[in-house]
Amino acid sequence: MICLRDILFIILGLIVLKNLLVAFFFYGDIRAAQKRDPAAKSFVEILLLYQGLHALVAYRAAHFFYLLHLYFLARFISQMARWATGIEIHPGAKIGRRFFIDHGMGVVIGETAIVGDDVLLYQGVTLGGTGLAHEKRHPTIGNNVVIGGGAKVLGNITVGDNSYIGANAVVIKDVPANSTVVGVPGRITKQDGKKIDVSLDHIHILDPIMQNIEELEKRIEKLEKK
Ligand SMILES: CC(C)(COP(=O)(O)OP(=O)(O)OC[C@H]1O[C@@H](n2cnc3c(N)ncnc32)[C@H](O)[C@@H]1OP(=O)(O)O)[C@@H](O)C(=O)NCCC(=O)NCCS
């Protein structure tokens, strides 16, 4: 006859087993989190308490079922993970190795997003879609990219390797490798380690206010000549 104590032991055993399996299969991701979060005190702390890791574990399971075309089950796992962690990763997204979401709350990764290796996202990041067509409509993020808190990367665009997206930036155009992008809409402030002087850069200016000012300046110049 099974008593309550046995049931508790079984549950405890399953929890320990689950965490051992996660520690084994997600060793690289946990080490990456340890490297990239100065607040992380130990491997065990990340294993047990980091919702970014828990969301990733759930995503890997959901993605497995997505690939088997078990879409409802895949979506069910991802919604449970969203409920538990505040992080929504669509099971169809493709995510590389040593992926780390720090803090995590409010992160949304869309169905056709592709994320490279060694990528770090902070809370509130959206890798979002534009348009309703059933085609690639979410971004592709290269390797070793950092996306700051609250940043939105929208549409079928590419963020090149080793790039930084500043906190709260809204990125709607391709970002070349080794770039830093800030602002709304996102503009490149650094490339290959060199600062880009926005006032001289006529390729990357996307800011409509700057464009209006430039037009006004031209009109004033014309009037002055008259
Ligand atoms: C963009 C970022 C990566 C810094 O890159 P950097 O190359 O070191 O940039 P700098 O600090 O030299 O700043 C370059 C310019 O961009 C501006 N800038 C920096 N971050 C910005 C941001 N998020 N939004 C708007 N402007 C920003 C700076 O004021 C500076 O402007 P200036 O040239 O007119 O003085 C960083 O500021 C950032 O946003 N990191 C995200 C961190 C984060 O989200 N942490 C969450 C922890 S919980």
The ligand as an ORCA input file, in Angstrom:
! r2SCAN-3c Opt
* xyz 0 1
  C      24.194     50.442    -26.254
  C      25.066     49.893    -25.141
  C      25.391     48.435    -25.459
  C      26.335     50.700    -24.963
  O      27.147     50.638    -26.061
  P      28.480     51.525    -26.115
  O      29.087     51.323    -27.433
  O      29.317     51.246    -24.911
  O      27.835     52.941    -26.064
  P      28.277     54.237    -25.287
  O      27.979     54.044    -23.844
  O      29.669     54.632    -25.700
  O      27.228     55.251    -25.896
  C      27.242     55.646    -27.270
  C      26.121     56.621    -27.463
  O      24.852     55.940    -27.427
  C      24.054     56.459    -26.363
  N      23.358     55.310    -25.774
  C      23.899     54.274    -25.102
  N      22.953     53.393    -24.796
  C      21.784     53.881    -25.269
  C      20.463     53.411    -25.272
  N      20.160     52.236    -24.732
  N      19.508     54.151    -25.879
  C      19.807     55.346    -26.461
  N      21.075     55.849    -26.494
  C      22.036     55.110    -25.903
  C      25.028     57.149    -25.418
  O      24.408     58.155    -24.677
  C      26.052     57.676    -26.379
  O      25.545     58.843    -26.988
  P      26.553     60.062    -27.380
  O      27.556     59.465    -28.357
  O      25.632     61.064    -28.008
  O      27.186     60.485    -26.104
  C      24.409     50.022    -23.766
  O      24.232     51.388    -23.449
  C      23.100     49.307    -23.603
  O      22.013     49.853    -23.859
  N      23.221     48.049    -23.113
  C      22.090     47.235    -22.727
  C      22.245     46.906    -21.277
  C      20.985     46.377    -20.657
  O      19.923     46.309    -21.254
  N      21.123     45.949    -19.437
  C      20.019     45.401    -18.695
  C      20.558     44.877    -17.406
  S      19.227     44.440    -16.369
*
